Amino acid sequence: MKILLVEDNVLDLELARRALEREVPQLALTIVSSVAQALAVLQPGADFDVVLTDLRLPDGSGLDVLNSIRRAGLPHAVVVLTGQGDEETAVGAVKAGADDYVAKRSGYYSRLPHIAQTALARFRQETRRKSGLLRVLYAEHNAVDVELARRHLEQHAPHIKLQ
């Protein structure tokens, strides 16, 4: 598994690195400590399976990293890590497209290998689901509403075709 770890806290970085090296078979781990460094390595063609990013970084937010990955359509699962484990932050990360969210509570790093593997499996399953064509029987007597629905789906959900 190829993982990009974006973490500026030396202790958290070392604990995560050790847990991942111990539990993830054939691990290729790349470590950076800022948004700028992450974006520099996250170019189209970058070969990562999972990006583990801290929420608070010296030059921005892990959400900046997440948003860049999703806007570019890069095929990486993303897990947001944070010392601020409130529900609002978790919901925001998931709404922004994170595959998982982890609060940095005591011993969280020991769960990182499983979390990374689960996030990758979830991301791949969702990608397969979205790449398939979904045909929908749409019953509506108003032709204008049918056309509006068709246009909306073409723009926002091209994998859905109305019958």
C-alpha positions in Angstrom: 0.0 0.0 0.0 1.3 3.4 -0.9 0.5 6.1 1.7 1.2 9.8 1.8 1.3 11.0 5.4 0.9 14.8 5.9 1.8 15.5 9.5 3.8 18.3 11.1 3.9 17.0 14.7 7.1 15.0 15.1 5.7 12.7 17.8 2.5 12.0 16.0 4.4 11.4 12.8 6.8 8.9 14.4 4.0 7.0 16.2 2.0 6.8 12.9 5.0 5.7 10.9 5.9 2.9 13.3 2.3 1.6 13.4 2.0 1.7 9.6 5.4 0.0 9.1 4.5 -2.7 11.6 1.0 -3.5 10.2 0.7 -2.7 6.5 2.2 -5.2 4.2 4.5 -3.9 1.4 4.2 -0.3 2.7 5.6 2.6 0.6 5.3 5.6 2.9 6.0 9.2 1.9 6.0 11.8 4.6 5.6 15.6 4.2 4.9 18.2 6.8 2.9 21.0 5.1 0.1 21.7 2.6 2.6 23.0 0.1 4.8 19.9 0.3 1.7 17.7 -0.1 0.4 19.5 -3.1 3.9 19.3 -4.7 3.8 15.5 -4.6 0.1 15.2 -5.3 0.3 15.8 -9.0 -1.7 13.9 -11.6 0.0 10.5 -11.9 1.1 10.5 -8.3 1.0 6.9 -7.2 -0.7 6.8 -3.8 -3.5 4.7 -2.5 -4.2 6.6 0.7 -3.5 10.1 1.9 -3.5 10.6 5.7 -3.6 14.3 6.4 -3.5 16.2 9.7 -6.2 18.9 9.8 -4.1 21.7 11.2 -0.9 22.2 9.3 1.6 25.1 9.5 0.6 26.6 6.1 -3.1 25.7 5.9 -5.5 22.9 6.5 -5.7 19.2 5.7 -9.0 20.2 4.1 -7.0 22.2 1.5 -5.2 18.9 0.7 -8.5 17.0 0.5 -10.1 19.7 -1.7 -7.2 19.7 -4.1 -7.3 15.9 -4.4 -11.0 15.9 -5.1 -11.0 18.9 -7.5 -8.2 17.2 -9.5 -10.0 13.9 -9.5 -7.0 12.1 -8.1 -7.7 8.4 -7.3 -6.7 8.6 -3.6 -8.6 7.6 -0.5 -8.3 10.5 2.1 -8.4 10.2 5.9 -8.4 13.4 7.9 -6.6 13.3 11.3 -7.1 15.9 14.0 -6.4 16.6 17.6 -9.8 18.5 17.6 -12.2 15.7 17.7 -15.5 17.5 17.6 -18.5 16.3 15.6 -18.7 19.5 13.5 -15.2 19.1 12.2 -15.8 15.4 11.4 -19.0 16.2 9.5 -17.2 19.0 7.6 -14.4 16.7 6.5 -16.7 13.9 5.3 -18.9 16.4 3.5 -15.7 17.7 1.8 -15.1 14.2 0.5 -12.9 12.5 3.1 -13.3 8.8 3.2 -12.8 8.8 7.0 -12.0 11.0 9.9 -9.9 10.2 13.0 -9.6 12.1 16.2 -6.1 11.9 17.7 -7.0 10.3 20.9 -4.8 8.1 23.1 -3.6 5.1 21.0 -5.3 6.3 17.7 -2.1 5.5 15.7 -2.5 1.8 16.5 -5.8 1.9 14.5 -4.3 3.8 11.5 -3.3 0.7 9.5 -6.9 -0.7 9.7 -8.4 2.8 9.1 -6.2 3.3 6.0 -7.1 -0.2 4.6 -10.8 0.3 5.3 -10.8 3.8 3.7 -9.1 2.5 0.6 -11.6 -0.4 0.3 -14.5 2.1 0.7 -13.0 4.5 -1.8 -12.5 1.8 -4.4 -16.0 0.5 -3.9 -17.5 4.0 -4.3 -15.4 4.6 -7.4 -16.6 1.4 -9.0 -20.2 2.3 -8.1 -19.9 5.8 -9.6 -18.2 4.5 -12.7 -21.0 2.2 -13.7 -24.0 3.5 -15.6 -27.2 3.7 -13.6 -30.4 3.6 -15.7 -33.4 5.1 -14.0 -37.1 4.9 -15.0 -38.4 8.4 -14.4 -42.2 8.8 -14.6 -43.3 12.4 -15.0 -46.2 13.8 -17.0 -44.8 17.3 -17.3 -42.3 17.4 -20.2 -40.6 20.5 -18.9 -39.9 18.8 -15.6 -38.5 15.8 -17.4 -36.2 18.0 -19.4 -35.0 19.9 -16.3 -34.3 16.6 -14.5 -32.5 15.2 -17.5 -30.3 18.3 -17.8 -29.5 18.4 -14.0 -28.5 14.8 -14.0 -26.3 15.2 -17.1 -24.5 18.0 -15.4 -24.2 16.7 -11.8 -24.6 12.9 -12.1 -23.5 11.8 -15.6 -23.5 8.2 -14.5 -27.4 8.4 -14.2 -29.4 8.0 -17.4 -33.1 8.6 -17.5 -35.3 6.1 -19.3 
